[in-house]
Amino acid sequence: MKQKINNFMIPIAILIAGGLVAGAIFFGGRGASNVASNTTPTQAIPQPTGSTENINPITSADHVRGNPDAPVKIVEYSDFECPFCKRFHLTMKQVMDEYGDDGQVAWVYRQFPLDQLHPVKARLEAATSECVAELGGNDAFWKFSDRFFELTPSNNQTDVDVVLPQIIAELGLSQSAIDACVSSGKYDQHIQDDVDNAVATGGRGTPWSIVMSANGETFPLSGAQPYQSVKQLIDVALKAQ
């Protein structure tokens, strides 16, 4: 995919970049827990730099909220235990309220559990969400995600023995079927593939997102940026059609 910005869009891009940095600094001072530093709203791990051109194509294996044929897609690589992902989930719901109803933006969720920060729990939650999607469909996956981020205290503090069964019961799914699915390890490679792709695209922490325009241009979006910063990137991507 192309990763270029034409001359017309350079001034806009500069303004956006400044806004993103300012947003990161502003939010980073509000209780951020970050391995690398406390200046960005992400939970970070040291990883090599990649390129958004390496993003895997969106397929039926992805979890898509909104119109799959939307001209702009936001691919989010997320960790269910990340407190900034919890915050950004609300921002993305706001995005979908404004841009999703008329089919302009689709939200794609991919797994990026940070084992260094959230051992065991993040992978378990990711696998559970994949099994929920298998047994309950795409809508069940998004209901699980919404409810999980409502209930979890995040940052590896979630009582998975209470929270996961509660959500599964609310969704009307079989706990034994979910347990068997998770225990089988059938989604372990899928989750690892998402992690590997996050790193290959430049992701060093969560949430890590990529805004994709209809013409293939990609715009990196690092951290739990505020709604107005995300909106600016969406508007640029919509004009790049």
C-alpha positions as CSV (number, residue, x, y, z in Angstrom):
1,M,0.0,0.0,0.0
2,K,1.1,3.5,-0.6
3,Q,2.4,5.6,2.3
4,K,2.7,9.0,0.8
5,I,1.2,12.4,1.2
6,N,0.8,14.7,-1.7
7,N,1.9,18.3,-1.8
8,F,-1.6,19.6,-1.2
9,M,-1.9,17.6,2.0
10,I,1.5,18.4,3.5
11,P,0.4,21.5,5.4
12,I,-2.6,19.6,6.8
13,A,-0.4,16.7,7.8
14,I,2.0,19.0,9.6
15,L,-0.8,20.5,11.6
16,I,-2.2,17.0,12.4
17,A,1.2,15.8,13.5
18,G,1.5,18.7,15.9
19,G,-1.9,18.1,17.3
20,L,-1.1,14.4,17.9
21,V,2.1,15.2,19.7
22,A,0.4,17.8,21.8
23,G,-2.4,15.4,22.6
24,A,0.1,12.7,23.6
25,I,1.9,15.1,25.9
26,F,-1.4,16.3,27.4
27,F,-2.8,12.8,28.1
28,G,0.5,11.3,29.0
29,G,0.6,13.2,32.3
30,R,-2.7,11.8,33.5
31,G,-1.7,8.5,35.2
32,A,0.0,6.9,32.2
33,S,1.7,3.6,32.9
34,N,4.4,3.2,30.3
35,V,7.5,1.1,30.2
36,A,9.3,3.4,27.8
37,S,8.3,6.7,29.3
38,N,5.3,8.6,30.7
39,T,5.0,11.1,27.8
40,T,2.7,9.1,25.5
41,P,-0.8,7.6,26.1
42,T,0.3,4.1,25.3
43,Q,1.6,1.0,27.0
44,A,4.8,0.4,25.2
45,I,7.4,-2.3,24.6
46,P,10.7,-1.9,22.8
47,Q,10.3,-3.1,19.2
48,P,12.0,-2.4,15.9
49,T,10.4,0.3,13.7
50,G,8.3,-0.9,10.8
51,S,6.2,0.6,8.1
52,T,2.4,1.0,7.8
53,E,2.9,-0.3,4.2
54,N,3.3,-3.7,5.8
55,I,-0.3,-3.8,7.1
56,N,-2.0,-7.1,6.3
57,P,-5.1,-6.9,4.1
58,I,-8.4,-6.9,5.8
59,T,-10.1,-10.3,5.4
60,S,-13.1,-12.2,6.7
61,A,-11.0,-13.3,9.7
62,D,-10.9,-9.7,10.9
63,H,-13.5,-8.1,13.3
64,V,-15.1,-5.2,11.5
65,R,-17.5,-2.7,13.0
66,G,-19.5,-0.7,10.5
67,N,-19.6,-0.9,6.7
68,P,-16.9,-3.3,5.4
69,D,-16.7,-1.2,2.2
70,A,-16.3,2.1,4.0
71,P,-13.8,4.4,2.2
72,V,-11.9,4.9,5.4
73,K,-10.9,2.1,7.7
74,I,-9.2,2.3,11.1
75,V,-7.3,-0.8,12.0
76,E,-6.6,-0.9,15.7
77,Y,-4.1,-3.2,17.3
78,S,-5.3,-3.5,20.9
79,D,-4.6,-5.2,24.2
80,F,-7.6,-5.9,26.4
81,E,-5.6,-5.2,29.6
82,C,-4.2,-1.9,28.4
83,P,-5.8,1.1,30.2
84,F,-5.2,3.4,27.2
85,C,-7.0,0.9,25.0
86,K,-9.9,1.1,27.4
87,R,-9.9,4.9,26.9
88,F,-9.4,4.7,23.2
89,H,-12.3,2.2,22.8
90,L,-14.6,5.0,23.9
91,T,-13.0,7.4,21.4
92,M,-13.5,4.9,18.6
93,K,-17.2,4.4,19.6
94,Q,-17.6,8.2,19.3
95,V,-15.9,8.0,15.8
96,M,-18.4,5.3,14.8
97,D,-21.3,7.4,16.1
98,E,-20.3,10.2,13.8
99,Y,-18.8,8.4,10.8
100,G,-20.2,4.8,11.0
101,D,-23.9,5.4,10.5
102,D,-23.5,6.8,7.0
103,G,-20.8,4.2,6.1
104,Q,-17.8,6.5,5.9
105,V,-15.6,4.7,8.4
106,A,-15.2,1.1,9.4
107,W,-13.4,0.0,12.6
108,V,-11.2,-3.1,12.4
109,Y,-10.0,-4.7,15.7
110,R,-6.8,-6.7,15.8
111,Q,-5.1,-8.4,18.8
112,F,-1.9,-6.9,20.3
113,P,-1.5,-8.4,23.8
114,L,1.6,-7.1,25.5
115,D,3.0,-10.2,27.2
116,Q,5.7,-8.2,29.0
117,L,3.1,-6.1,30.7
118,H,0.1,-8.3,30.9
119,P,1.3,-11.9,31.0
120,V,-1.4,-14.6,30.7
121,K,-4.4,-12.4,31.1
122,A,-4.1,-10.4,27.8
123,R,-3.6,-13.6,25.7
124,L,-6.5,-15.4,27.5
125,E,-8.8,-12.4,26.9
126,A,-7.8,-12.2,23.3
127,A,-8.4,-15.9,22.7
128,T,-11.7,-15.7,24.5
129,S,-12.8,-12.8,22.3
130,E,-11.9,-14.9,19.2
131,C,-13.9,-17.8,20.5
132,V,-16.9,-15.5,21.2
133,A,-16.7,-14.4,17.6
134,E,-16.7,-18.0,16.4
135,L,-19.6,-19.1,18.5
136,G,-21.6,-15.9,18.5
137,G,-20.6,-14.0,15.3
138,N,-19.2,-10.6,14.7
139,D,-21.9,-8.7,16.7
140,A,-21.1,-10.9,19.7
141,F,-17.4,-10.0,19.4
142,W,-18.1,-6.3,19.5
143,K,-20.6,-6.7,22.4
144,F,-17.9,-8.7,24.3
145,S,-15.3,-5.9,23.6
146,D,-17.7,-3.1,24.7
147,R,-18.7,-4.9,27.8
148,F,-15.2,-6.0,28.7
149,F,-13.8,-2.5,28.6
150,E,-16.7,-1.4,30.7
151,L,-16.0,-4.0,33.4
152,T,-12.2,-4.3,33.5
153,P,-10.0,-2.2,35.8
154,S,-7.3,-3.0,33.2
155,N,-3.5,-3.0,33.7
156,N,-3.4,-6.7,34.5
157,Q,-5.9,-6.3,37.4
158,T,-8.9,-7.9,35.7
159,D,-10.4,-10.9,37.6
160,V,-10.7,-13.1,34.6
161,D,-12.4,-15.8,36.6
162,V,-15.3,-13.4,37.3
163,V,-15.4,-11.0,34.3
164,L,-15.1,-13.4,31.4
165,P,-17.9,-15.8,32.6
166,Q,-20.1,-12.9,33.4
167,I,-19.8,-11.5,29.8
168,I,-20.2,-14.9,28.3
169,A,-23.4,-15.5,30.3
170,E,-24.7,-12.1,29.3
171,L,-24.2,-12.9,25.6
172,G,-26.1,-16.2,26.1
173,L,-23.1,-18.3,25.0
174,S,-22.0,-21.7,26.4
175,Q,-19.2,-21.4,28.9
176,S,-18.1,-25.0,28.3
177,A,-18.0,-24.4,24.5
178,I,-15.9,-21.2,25.0
179,D,-13.6,-23.0,27.4
180,A,-13.1,-25.9,24.9
181,C,-12.4,-23.4,22.1
182,V,-9.8,-21.5,24.2
183,S,-8.1,-24.6,25.5
184,S,-7.8,-26.0,21.9
185,G,-5.4,-23.1,21.1
186,K,-7.0,-22.8,17.7
187,Y,-6.7,-19.0,17.7
188,D,-3.2,-18.8,19.2
189,Q,-1.5,-18.4,15.8
190,H,-4.1,-15.9,14.6
191,I,-3.4,-13.8,17.7
192,Q,0.4,-14.1,17.1
193,D,-0.1,-13.1,13.5
194,D,-1.9,-9.9,14.6
195,V,1.0,-9.2,17.0
196,D,3.6,-9.8,14.4
197,N,1.8,-7.5,11.9
198,A,1.4,-4.8,14.5
199,V,5.2,-4.8,15.0
200,A,5.9,-5.0,11.3
201,T,3.8,-1.9,10.7
202,G,5.6,0.1,13.4
203,G,3.6,-0.6,16.5
204,R,5.6,-0.3,19.7
205,G,2.7,-0.2,22.2
206,T,-1.0,-0.1,22.5
207,P,-3.3,1.1,21.2
208,W,-1.6,1.2,17.8
209,S,-3.8,2.2,14.9
210,I,-3.6,2.8,11.2
211,V,-6.0,4.9,9.2
212,M,-6.5,3.7,5.7
213,S,-8.0,5.8,2.8
214,A,-9.8,4.4,-0.2
215,N,-6.8,5.0,-2.4
216,G,-4.5,3.0,-0.2
217,E,-2.7,5.7,1.7
218,T,-2.0,4.9,5.3
219,F,-1.7,7.2,8.3
220,P,-0.2,6.0,11.6
221,L,-2.1,6.8,14.8
222,S,-0.2,6.0,18.0
223,G,-1.7,5.9,21.4
224,A,-5.0,6.9,22.9
225,Q,-5.3,10.2,21.0
226,P,-8.3,12.4,21.7
227,Y,-11.3,12.4,19.5
228,Q,-10.4,15.6,17.6
229,S,-7.0,14.3,16.6
230,V,-8.6,11.1,15.3
231,K,-11.2,13.2,13.5
232,Q,-8.6,15.3,11.7
233,L,-6.9,12.2,10.3
234,I,-10.2,10.7,9.2
235,D,-11.1,13.9,7.4
236,V,-7.7,13.9,5.6
237,A,-8.2,10.2,4.7
238,L,-11.6,11.0,3.3
239,K,-10.2,13.7,1.0
240,A,-7.5,11.3,-0.2
241,Q,-10.0,9.1,-2.0
